[in-house]
């Protein structure tokens, strides 16, 4: 990765739905940082491919298989809730 082009090695977002799109497109979730309340920061490795998907997503030009998207959303929610349970001692 060209570090002069990508000042941040990680791409971060609070957007659960966009994070599900990234997972469905094959990007590996690097970490989830819990914030105050119900906020969670999703972290992915930054790349040109990710930036291209980001641009296409916000221009409403991205096509994705629905079942794959829903599976990715379920994966992220499971990750969020399992982290909450572990921190609360459940």
C-alpha positions as a Python dict, from the first residue, in 0.01 Angstrom:
ca = {
    (1, 'X'): (0, 0, 0),
    (2, 'X'): (130, 342, -92),
    (3, 'X'): (142, 516, 247),
    (4, 'X'): (171, 862, 89),
    (5, 'X'): (-168, 803, -73),
    (6, 'X'): (-328, 644, 233),
    (7, 'X'): (-234, 847, 538),
    (8, 'X'): (-426, 606, 754),
    (9, 'X'): (-358, 236, 731),
    (10, 'X'): (-705, 166, 866),
    (11, 'X'): (-1032, 278, 718),
    (12, 'X'): (-1280, 339, 1000),
    (13, 'X'): (-1654, 394, 1004),
    (14, 'X'): (-1938, 399, 1254),
    (15, 'X'): (-2178, 295, 977),
    (16, 'X'): (-2297, -62, 1044),
    (17, 'X'): (-2460, -100, 702),
    (18, 'X'): (-2154, 16, 510),
    (19, 'X'): (-1940, -214, 723),
    (20, 'X'): (-2166, -502, 618),
    (21, 'X'): (-2111, -402, 254),
    (22, 'X'): (-1734, -411, 306),
    (23, 'X'): (-1749, -755, 470),
    (24, 'X'): (-1971, -880, 186),
    (25, 'X'): (-1714, -748, -64),
    (26, 'X'): (-1443, -956, 102),
    (27, 'X'): (-1277, -705, 334),
    (28, 'X'): (-1162, -848, 665),
    (29, 'X'): (-1281, -670, 976),
    (30, 'X'): (-960, -577, 1158),
    (31, 'X'): (-1116, -469, 1486),
    (32, 'X'): (-1418, -313, 1650),
    (33, 'X'): (-1362, -32, 1896),
    (34, 'X'): (-1643, 22, 2144),
    (35, 'X'): (-1734, 379, 2221),
    (36, 'X'): (-1973, 535, 2464),
    (37, 'X'): (-2325, 400, 2457),
    (38, 'X'): (-2407, 189, 2156),
    (39, 'X'): (-2144, 338, 1921),
    (40, 'X'): (-1895, 100, 1763),
    (41, 'X'): (-1611, 195, 1530),
    (42, 'X'): (-1546, -65, 1259),
    (43, 'X'): (-1188, -84, 1131),
    (44, 'X'): (-1074, -223, 795),
    (45, 'X'): (-740, -217, 614),
    (46, 'X'): (-743, 84, 382),
    (47, 'X'): (-678, 27, 11),
    (48, 'X'): (-763, 167, -331),
    (49, 'X'): (-1021, -110, -376),
    (50, 'X'): (-1192, -10, -52),
    (51, 'X'): (-1192, 356, -156),
    (52, 'X'): (-1347, 259, -491),
    (53, 'X'): (-1625, 66, -316),
    (54, 'X'): (-1676, 358, -77),
    (55, 'X'): (-1722, 595, -370),
    (56, 'X'): (-1957, 360, -554),
    (57, 'X'): (-2161, 301, -237),
    (58, 'X'): (-2222, 672, -176),
    (59, 'X'): (-2303, 732, -545),
    (60, 'X'): (-2555, 445, -524),
    (61, 'X'): (-2373, 259, -803),
    (62, 'X'): (-2273, -51, -606),
    (63, 'X'): (-2447, -381, -678),
    (64, 'X'): (-2433, -657, -419),
    (65, 'X'): (-2600, -995, -373),
    (66, 'X'): (-2871, -946, -105),
    (67, 'X'): (-2822, -1273, 87),
    (68, 'X'): (-2449, -1206, 114),
    (69, 'X'): (-2521, -858, 249),
    (70, 'X'): (-2766, -991, 510),
    (71, 'X'): (-2520, -1262, 617),
    (72, 'X'): (-2251, -997, 659),
    (73, 'X'): (-2484, -780, 865),
    (74, 'X'): (-2568, -1078, 1087),
    (75, 'X'): (-2194, -1150, 1130),
    (76, 'X'): (-2127, -791, 1244),
    (77, 'X'): (-2421, -786, 1484),
    (78, 'X'): (-2311, -1117, 1634),
    (79, 'X'): (-1964, -972, 1679),
    (80, 'X'): (-2103, -662, 1849),
    (81, 'X'): (-2333, -848, 2086),
    (82, 'X'): (-2078, -1117, 2174),
    (83, 'X'): (-1827, -843, 2262),
    (84, 'X'): (-2089, -678, 2485),
    (85, 'X'): (-2166, -1005, 2662),
    (86, 'X'): (-1798, -1076, 2720),
    (87, 'X'): (-1738, -732, 2870),
    (88, 'X'): (-2047, -756, 3093),
    (89, 'X'): (-1947, -1101, 3220),
    (90, 'X'): (-2245, -1289, 3073),
}
